[in-house]
Amino acid sequence: MVRNMESVLRSDLATLAWMSPATRRQAIAKLDAFENKIGYPDKWRDYSGLDIRRQGFVENLLSANAFEFARRVHLAGHPADRTEWTMSPPTVNAYYSATNNEVVFRLAFSSHPLRS
Protein backbone atom coordinates (compact mmCIF):
# COMPACT_ATOMS: atom_id res chain seq x y z
CA MET A 1 0.00 0.00 0.00
CA VAL A 2 2.83 2.41 0.89
CA ARG A 3 4.70 1.55 -2.32
CA ASN A 4 1.52 2.28 -4.29
CA MET A 5 1.20 5.67 -2.58
CA GLU A 6 4.83 6.43 -3.43
CA SER A 7 4.18 5.47 -7.05
CA VAL A 8 1.20 7.82 -7.24
CA LEU A 9 3.21 10.62 -5.65
CA ARG A 10 6.04 10.06 -8.14
CA SER A 11 3.53 10.28 -11.00
CA ASP A 12 2.03 13.46 -9.55
CA LEU A 13 5.47 15.04 -9.20
CA ALA A 14 6.08 14.52 -12.90
CA THR A 15 2.91 16.41 -13.88
CA LEU A 16 2.76 19.37 -11.48
CA ALA A 17 2.80 22.49 -13.63
CA TRP A 18 3.75 24.85 -10.80
CA MET A 19 6.93 22.94 -9.88
CA SER A 20 10.22 24.03 -11.43
CA PRO A 21 12.55 21.33 -12.81
CA ALA A 22 15.06 21.94 -9.97
CA THR A 23 12.36 21.63 -7.31
CA ARG A 24 10.98 18.52 -9.03
CA ARG A 25 14.46 16.90 -8.93
CA GLN A 26 14.76 17.70 -5.21
CA ALA A 27 11.28 16.35 -4.49
CA ILE A 28 12.06 13.11 -6.34
CA ALA A 29 15.39 12.79 -4.48
CA LYS A 30 13.53 13.20 -1.18
CA LEU A 31 10.99 10.58 -2.26
CA ASP A 32 13.83 8.21 -3.20
CA ALA A 33 15.35 8.68 0.28
CA PHE A 34 12.02 7.98 1.99
CA GLU A 35 12.26 5.32 4.71
CA ASN A 36 9.36 2.91 5.23
CA LYS A 37 9.09 1.22 8.61
CA ILE A 38 6.24 -1.25 8.56
CA GLY A 39 5.33 -3.90 11.12
CA TYR A 40 8.11 -3.97 13.67
CA PRO A 41 11.79 -3.02 13.81
CA ASP A 42 14.50 -5.30 12.45
CA LYS A 43 16.59 -4.46 15.50
CA TRP A 44 14.97 -4.33 18.96
CA ARG A 45 16.14 -1.97 21.68
CA ASP A 46 18.02 -3.77 24.46
CA TYR A 47 16.40 -3.21 27.84
CA SER A 48 18.50 -5.80 29.67
CA GLY A 49 20.33 -3.04 31.60
CA LEU A 50 17.08 -1.56 32.91
CA ASP A 51 16.63 -2.40 36.58
CA ILE A 52 12.94 -2.85 37.42
CA ARG A 53 12.12 -4.28 40.83
CA ARG A 54 9.13 -5.02 43.02
CA GLN A 55 9.14 -1.60 44.57
CA GLY A 56 7.11 1.53 44.30
CA PHE A 57 6.06 3.01 40.99
CA VAL A 58 8.13 6.15 41.52
CA GLU A 59 11.35 4.20 42.08
CA ASN A 60 10.83 2.22 38.86
CA LEU A 61 9.95 5.41 37.00
CA LEU A 62 13.18 7.03 38.21
CA SER A 63 15.12 3.91 37.20
CA ALA A 64 13.56 3.96 33.72
CA ASN A 65 14.28 7.69 33.32
CA ALA A 66 17.92 7.18 34.37
CA PHE A 67 18.25 4.27 31.92
CA GLU A 68 16.85 6.37 29.03
CA PHE A 69 19.02 9.37 29.95
CA ALA A 70 22.16 7.19 29.95
CA ARG A 71 21.13 5.68 26.59
CA ARG A 72 20.71 9.12 25.04
CA VAL A 73 23.98 10.41 26.48
CA HIS A 74 25.72 7.38 24.97
CA LEU A 75 24.21 8.24 21.55
CA ALA A 76 25.44 11.85 21.65
CA GLY A 77 28.18 12.50 19.14
CA HIS A 78 27.28 9.45 17.04
CA PRO A 79 25.48 9.49 13.70
CA ALA A 80 21.72 9.13 13.95
CA ASP A 81 20.44 5.57 13.69
CA ARG A 82 17.84 5.81 10.93
CA THR A 83 16.68 2.27 11.67
CA GLU A 84 15.56 3.13 15.21
CA TRP A 85 11.83 3.30 15.88
CA THR A 86 10.68 5.95 18.33
CA MET A 87 7.39 4.19 19.04
CA SER A 88 7.31 1.81 22.00
CA PRO A 89 6.72 -1.94 21.35
CA PRO A 90 3.11 -2.14 22.61
CA THR A 91 2.01 0.95 20.67
CA VAL A 92 -0.20 0.36 17.64
CA ASN A 93 -0.17 3.53 15.59
CA ALA A 94 1.22 5.20 12.47
CA TYR A 95 3.06 8.45 11.90
CA TYR A 96 5.07 10.44 9.40
CA SER A 97 8.27 12.08 10.56
CA ALA A 98 9.31 14.97 8.34
CA THR A 99 12.60 15.28 10.24
CA ASN A 100 13.54 11.67 9.45
CA ASN A 101 11.67 11.51 6.12
CA GLU A 102 9.94 8.30 7.15
CA VAL A 103 6.54 6.77 7.60
CA VAL A 104 5.98 4.23 10.37
CA PHE A 105 3.11 1.76 10.57
CA ARG A 106 3.39 -0.18 13.80
CA LEU A 107 1.45 -3.43 13.98
CA ALA A 108 0.19 -5.08 17.13
CA PHE A 109 2.97 -6.40 19.34
CA SER A 110 1.55 -9.90 18.99
CA SER A 111 2.63 -9.84 15.32
CA HIS A 112 6.31 -10.12 16.28
CA PRO A 113 7.66 -13.30 14.64
CA LEU A 114 9.37 -14.49 17.84
CA ARG A 115 6.27 -14.15 19.98
CA SER A 116 4.06 -17.19 20.25
C-alpha positions in Angstrom: 0.0 0.0 0.0 2.8 2.4 0.9 4.7 1.6 -2.3 1.5 2.3 -4.3 1.2 5.7 -2.6 4.8 6.4 -3.4 4.2 5.5 -7.0 1.2 7.8 -7.2 3.2 10.6 -5.6 6.0 10.1 -8.1 3.5 10.3 -11.0 2.0 13.5 -9.6 5.5 15.0 -9.2 6.1 14.5 -12.9 2.9 16.4 -13.9 2.8 19.4 -11.5 2.8 22.5 -13.6 3.8 24.9 -10.8 6.9 22.9 -9.9 10.2 24.0 -11.4 12.6 21.3 -12.8 15.1 21.9 -10.0 12.4 21.6 -7.3 11.0 18.5 -9.0 14.5 16.9 -8.9 14.8 17.7 -5.2 11.3 16.3 -4.5 12.1 13.1 -6.3 15.4 12.8 -4.5 13.5 13.2 -1.2 11.0 10.6 -2.3 13.8 8.2 -3.2 15.3 8.7 0.3 12.0 8.0 2.0 12.3 5.3 4.7 9.4 2.9 5.2 9.1 1.2 8.6 6.2 -1.3 8.6 5.3 -3.9 11.1 8.1 -4.0 13.7 11.8 -3.0 13.8 14.5 -5.3 12.5 16.6 -4.5 15.5 15.0 -4.3 19.0 16.1 -2.0 21.7 18.0 -3.8 24.5 16.4 -3.2 27.8 18.5 -5.8 29.7 20.3 -3.0 31.6 17.1 -1.6 32.9 16.6 -2.4 36.6 12.9 -2.8 37.4 12.1 -4.3 40.8 9.1 -5.0 43.0 9.1 -1.6 44.6 7.1 1.5 44.3 6.1 3.0 41.0 8.1 6.2 41.5 11.4 4.2 42.1 10.8 2.2 38.9 9.9 5.4 37.0 13.2 7.0 38.2 15.1 3.9 37.2 13.6 4.0 33.7 14.3 7.7 33.3 17.9 7.2 34.4 18.2 4.3 31.9 16.8 6.4 29.0 19.0 9.4 29.9 22.2 7.2 30.0 21.1 5.7 26.6 20.7 9.1 25.0 24.0 10.4 26.5 25.7 7.4 25.0 24.2 8.2 21.6 25.4 11.9 21.7 28.2 12.5 19.1 27.3 9.4 17.0 25.5 9.5 13.7 21.7 9.1 14.0 20.4 5.6 13.7 17.8 5.8 10.9 16.7 2.3 11.7 15.6 3.1 15.2 11.8 3.3 15.9 10.7 5.9 18.3 7.4 4.2 19.0 7.3 1.8 22.0 6.7 -1.9 21.3 3.1 -2.1 22.6 2.0 1.0 20.7 -0.2 0.4 17.6 -0.2 3.5 15.6 1.2 5.2 12.5 3.1 8.4 11.9 5.1 10.4 9.4 8.3 12.1 10.6 9.3 15.0 8.3 12.6 15.3 10.2 13.5 11.7 9.4 11.7 11.5 6.1 9.9 8.3 7.2 6.5 6.8 7.6 6.0 4.2 10.4 3.1 1.8 10.6 3.4 -0.2 13.8 1.4 -3.4 14.0 0.2 -5.1 17.1 3.0 -6.4 19.3 1.6 -9.9 19.0 2.6 -9.8 15.3 6.3 -10.1 16.3 7.7 -13.3 14.6 9.4 -14.5 17.8 6.3 -14.1 20.0 4.1 -17.2 20.2 
